[in-house]
């Protein structure tokens, strides 16, 4: 049975908070009333919700959430109540998993839970940024506007991610092809030449001996090599799951010559778009900054914003506060943010800067990929050429080997 958290008061006004097992939320409320308690908050335990969500949330895609978010915003903008809009979306949804999700969200909202708290019970479907924006919209009374902004933000974010992934496909294919060619040469090509050289006897050139020794080692200890590789991958994954490991990895990436600047620009696009979206929706600056910080996607860069947010809280202008994060905000972007603050156009300017930097990021990605392709082809040719030359060197001295 589900576990519910509750807050309630007794007849004397004493407050209680605890958990209880019940078949449904309504059953939990009835049970509290029967005990002489007046519940002020009853919600399903996050652990229970997480288990229940795991049975179906994986079958709901990001595109599904974007579509439902946009529909919900449109229904609310037409004047429908939240409960009725949620019921319509659940009824019109064809996917069983989505129908179940929206039906449960509707039930929670109908029982007095806020929409943000209802979404919070399904963290695999709704991110913390999504929930924070919904909560801001509910608090400010512009939920339908925020939902439309969320859908637009997710759509542009997905487009940007798709372009980044598409730019990385070809270098990835070249890397896999290089590894396959290298393994083919070490396992199939070199052993056949080695048997021919062994028949002639004589002394092989140093390069050839090194290549043959590498091939023999790979053939003899392939299981050991595979085990070491798997173990290293598992250790790396375990290390990266820890906060300190992830932070170290992010710092290393940011210090890399080309990749670091691409990551920083990508983070600025996400931050600028999220902050501009929130400000355009009417969310206060401090609240918007806390939410937008989480959208950066890089803990090292988002942590660098903590001091800037604290300065803004104390009354320092945003542009002046952001100057302390030069890796994320260039001088030109800071100047434009400063001008936008003075003209009360901060939200619009941040959205515009996000679009400008996104186009620049797209151009930088294409440049990086156009540089990476010939570089990887060169390394592939160098690997293969070195092996081929090493195996052909004894043939040039074949006369000596025969004698």
Protein Blocks (a to p, Z undefined) as FASTA:
>chain_A
ZZdddddddfkopacddddddfbfklmmmmmmmnopacfbdcddfklmmmmmmmmmmmpc
fklmmmmmmmmmmmmmnopafklmmmmmmmmpmblklmmmmmmmmmmmmnopafklmmmm
mmmlmcfklmmmmmmmmmnopmmmmmmmmmmmmmmmmmmmmmmmmmmmmmmmmmmmmmmm
mmmmmmmmmmmmmmmmmmngpjddfklmmmmmmmmmmmmmmmmmmmmmmmmmmmmmmmmm
pmklmmmmmmmmmmpmklmmmmmmmmmmmmmmmmmmmmmnopafklmmmmmmmmnopakl
mmmmmmmmmmmmnopafklmmmmmmmlmcfklmmmmmmmmmnopmmmmmmmmmmmmmmmm
mmmmmmmmmmmmmmmmmmmmmmmmmmmmmmmmmmmmmmmmmZZ
